Amino acid sequence: MSVAGRSPSHADLHSKVVGEAAQVMGLVDACCGLLLLPVPTPPLFTAALESVLLQLGLHSQELGLRLINTLLGNQPNLCSSFGRQGLQHRGES
């Protein structure tokens, strides 16, 4: 909670959510893999993925560069490697 017992602002909450999502190992790769699937996807689904990737890419330079490399490299094994690894929070084994 912020000063005087008030709840965090929308911007604070947004920042916290993006920060926690950025800690999930494999999330960027999973979202990129879904975005790069060679099948037609509904526009709303694509827009939501793009929004998530944009927010994660803007969160940190490391994530932004990894995102650019993944999308430009168009890694064909991205989806299969995601299936083997799954999503995991950093710090978990």
C-alpha positions as MATLAB code, in Angstrom:
seq = 'MSVAGRSPSHADLHSKVVGEAAQVMGLVDACCGLLLLPVPTPPLFTAALESVLLQLGLHSQELGLRLINTLLGNQPNLCSSFGRQGLQHRGES';
ca = [
       0.000    0.000    0.000;
       1.109    3.520   -0.626;
       1.281    6.481    1.760;
      -1.713    7.175    4.053;
      -3.184    3.687    3.535;
      -4.338    4.384   -0.005;
      -4.235    1.597   -2.535;
      -1.575    1.724   -5.253;
      -2.368    3.745   -8.340;
      -3.152    2.113  -11.659;
       0.369    2.935  -12.888;
       1.925    1.348   -9.794;
      -0.169   -1.784  -10.208;
       0.656   -1.965  -13.918;
       4.363   -1.680  -13.142;
       4.177   -4.420  -10.499;
       2.264   -6.806  -12.780;
       4.700   -6.287  -15.675;
       7.633   -6.684  -13.299;
       6.327   -9.992  -11.995;
       5.480  -11.236  -15.494;
       9.016  -10.352  -16.591;
      10.314  -12.772  -13.945;
       8.535  -15.744  -15.536;
      11.171  -17.638  -17.489;
       9.953  -18.615  -20.928;
       7.058  -16.151  -21.083;
       8.610  -14.025  -23.839;
       9.520  -17.136  -25.840;
       6.037  -18.600  -25.360;
       4.303  -15.390  -26.473;
       6.641  -15.039  -29.461;
       6.020  -18.666  -30.372;
       2.260  -18.133  -30.298;
       2.577  -14.959  -32.334;
       4.730  -16.720  -34.937;
       2.511  -19.799  -35.347;
       1.872  -20.362  -39.059;
      -1.897  -20.611  -38.588;
      -4.553  -17.905  -38.820;
      -5.322  -16.353  -35.446;
      -8.167  -14.036  -34.470;
      -7.165  -10.342  -34.583;
      -8.053   -9.865  -30.906;
      -5.708  -12.710  -29.929;
      -2.869  -11.266  -32.019;
      -3.419   -7.763  -30.620;
      -3.360   -9.102  -27.046;
      -0.087  -10.974  -27.663;
       1.455   -7.902  -29.253;
       0.402   -5.790  -26.273;
       1.902   -8.236  -23.773;
       5.150   -8.422  -25.747;
       5.324   -4.644  -26.050;
       4.910   -4.134  -22.305;
       7.508   -6.809  -21.505;
       9.914   -5.408  -24.083;
       9.612   -1.921  -22.628;
      10.068   -3.212  -19.080;
      13.766   -3.968  -19.409;
      16.488   -3.641  -21.987;
      17.375   -7.335  -21.645;
      13.819   -8.481  -22.361;
      13.445   -5.980  -25.180;
      16.590   -7.196  -26.922;
      15.650  -10.846  -26.428;
      12.215  -10.116  -27.858;
      13.685   -8.419  -30.942;
      16.162  -11.258  -31.489;
      13.439  -13.875  -31.130;
      11.005  -12.183  -33.488;
      13.602  -11.262  -36.104;
      15.306  -14.632  -35.860;
      11.914  -16.349  -36.241;
      13.249  -19.383  -34.407;
      11.450  -22.430  -35.859;
      11.995  -24.601  -32.777;
      10.570  -22.024  -30.386;
       7.232  -23.753  -29.828;
       8.743  -27.204  -29.424;
      11.299  -25.964  -26.889;
       8.547  -24.190  -24.955;
       6.601  -27.429  -24.785;
       9.563  -29.197  -23.185;
      10.446  -26.463  -20.703;
       7.142  -24.827  -19.824;
       6.884  -21.585  -17.895;
       8.805  -21.192  -14.674;
       9.313  -18.302  -12.293;
      12.957  -17.241  -12.002;
      14.509  -18.708   -8.921;
      12.516  -21.938   -9.128;
      14.269  -25.116  -10.151;
];
